[in-house]
Amino acid sequence: MLTTPEVITSIDELRSRLASARERAVPGDARIVLVPTMGALHAGHLTLVRRARSRGDIVVVSIFVNPLQFGAGEDLNTYPRTLDADVAALAAEGVDFVFAPTSQVMYPAGAASTRVTAGAVGALYEGAARPGHFDGMLTVVAKLFNIVGPDLAVFGQKDAQQVFLVERMLADLDFRLALEIVPIVREEGGLALSSRNRNLDPAQRLAARSLSAGLDAAASAAPQGVAAALAAAHARIDVQPLVKLDYLVVVDPRTFLPVGADHVGPARMLVAALVGNTRLIDNVALDIP
């Protein structure tokens, strides 16, 4: 029999319920795992939740559409909000608590004046297209870490720049928790799962598959070097008239800065594009010998 997770909107109540849950668990063994989300959950999110369930005793999923990471003209007001369906899906995964605060709860004095800055890397790629996005993301993630106090947080690899910046924030600010990164979950045909995929019509969805096809081609061409990997990806993506490429770049995973043509070793290719009015991102690891 499925048990519906407790949906909590108050910070103080969540902390109290988590403290009680720890006390009921075997002393010293209770491990809290957090999965931060913005809701509109899909199979990719549920994969993260299953990983969390396998790694901890108390699983918390946060659902909060964070206004700080949306810029002017972005889809804050139209971003899908499906709390009832999300809670039903999480019940099937054995989640203990759903933290679903309002903006007033998270930012009682209005937009937070104290924020975490993402630095130079936060102004590249997605940060260049969405100024301030990563400052807002890191700020809310830091708040969630402080509110929940998890031992482990689970993120998805699809948002590779986000993952890099969260990892760096934990190191720079001495957060005492671990991260676990789950591989990208894809639809049949290769398209990376995203809450925004629901905005694609059938023709756009078919065209969007060129992004993952380009990344696959790049991975195959990587033994010939960075230029060959980029050329292979462009050959698959540029032929799609419905896909407007924003960036296609190969970065060093240690610094997240673009690599030179002579780079050897691990790398990651990032891609972002507009398909119709829907912005999609994807990435793949490359091994350049």
Disulfide bonds with the S-S distance in Angstrom:
none
